[in-house]
Amino acid sequence: MRIHYLLHFVSNWSFILFLIWWLSYVLNIKIIYINLNLYYLVYFCFYGYLFYLLYHIFHKKLKYEISFILFGLFLHGLPVYIYKKYNIRPNIYSLQIFFSIGLLYLLYLKYRGKNILNLYFIQKQIKSFDELFYYLRIPSKYIHKKTHRE
């Protein structure tokens, strides 16, 4: 499997950190949920994903599987929804976290021989779950196959 492929996208970094933040919030671990304020990162990923979709759908004329788009919107929108629901505002750590994660992400991409322009705008984009599973090389025994009735 090529799970490391998922780390090529900053949204996945953001979502992993968001899950850590959310668990600390639910479990009332204040030192984590106060210091790990992802406010700017969460909004950056959400609006970045919307721009990414609009660019690829309207400018490059790519055809995405609707369920793939809806799943992506859910994953990118959930942190924004939770932050709004609990009225989470930026604090003194929010910008530091945003720039620190951004720097780590760029260093990771450089280490992997990738860059943002190629990754998000030039390379072939994944447009469906089937393409994602194929690219990740997930064995077919783990993938729910569609059955067609005759």
N, C-alpha and C positions, 0 to 999 in steps of 0.2 A: 504494500500500500504506500501511497505517496501523500500521507497526511501533511507533511511539511509544506505542501503546496498551499494549504489553507493559510499559512502564516505569511504568504505573499501579499495578503490584503489587510490593510490597517483596520478594517471593520472587524475582522476576526480577533485581532489583538484587543480592540475596544470591547467586544462582546465578552471575551474571557475575563477581562478586568471588571466589566460591569457585573458579571455573575459573582465575582469575589466581593465586590462592593455590596451587591444586593443581599447576599448571604450574611455579610457582616451587619447590614442594616436590620435584617429580620432577626438575627441572633443578638442584636444590640451590642455589638463589639465596636464601641465608639472610636477607639484609636484607629481602626481601619476605615470605617465609613466616613469619618470626619476628614481624615488625612488623604484618603483616596477619592478625592472629589473629581469626577470625570466629566464635569459639566460641559466644558468646551469640546472635549473629545467626542462625547455622545452626539452633540449637535453637529459637529464637523462631519462625522461619519454619516449621519442621517441626510443632511443636505448634500453631501458629496455623493451619496448613493443616488439621490434623486437626479442630480446633474449627470452622473454617469449613465443612468437609464435613459434620460431624455436625449443625451448626445448620441447614444448607440441606436436608439429606436428611431429618432427623427432625422438625425444627420447621416448616420451610417446605414440606416434602413435595415438593421438586424431584427430578426423575428425571434422573440423570446417565448418560451413556454409560459403561459399565464400563471400556472401554479408556482413556477420558479420565481417570477416577479413578485407574486403575492407573498411567498415565503421570505424573500429578501426584504420586502417592505415591512413585514412583521418583525423580522430580526433587527432591522435598523430602527424601526419605530418604537419597539418595546422599551428600550432605555429612555427615549425621549418621553414616552407616556408615563413611565414610572417616576422620572424626575419631575414632571409636571404634577402628577398626582400627589406626591409627597412634598411638593413645593421646595425641591432641592435647588439652592442657589449657588452660584460660584463663591468660593472662598479664596483665601490667599494661596492655597495649594493648586487651584484649578489650572491656572496658566502654566505653572511649573510642571504639573503632570502632563499637560497637553504637549508642551515642547519637549519634555523628556521622552515621552512615548514616541513622538515624531522623530526625534533624533535616533533613538534605538531602532525604530522601524527602518529609517533610511540606512543605518549601518548594517542592519540585517539584509536588506535588499542588495547593498553593495557586496556583502560577503557572499551572497547567493548569485552574484553576477547579473542582477536585474536592475531596472530603473523604472520609475513611476510612469514615464511617458510610454514606454513600450508595454508595460504590464497592463495599464488601464485603457490605452487608446490604440495601440498598433497591433499587438498580438491578437491571435484568434481568441474571441471571448466565448466563455461557456454560457449557453443559452437555455439549458434544460438540465433536469436532474440526471437523465441518462448520460449526457455529456460529462457532467460532474463526476458521476460514479465511474465512468470509463477512464477519465483523466486521473482520478485518484487510485485507479486500479483496484477497486473494491471487488472481491470475488463475487461472481454472479449469484452464488448460493445465499448471499446476504441481501440481495436486492429483490424486492417484491416485483414479480413479473406481471404484466397486464395480461389478462386472459380475454380472448375474444370469443363470443358465442356466435355460432353459425346460424 
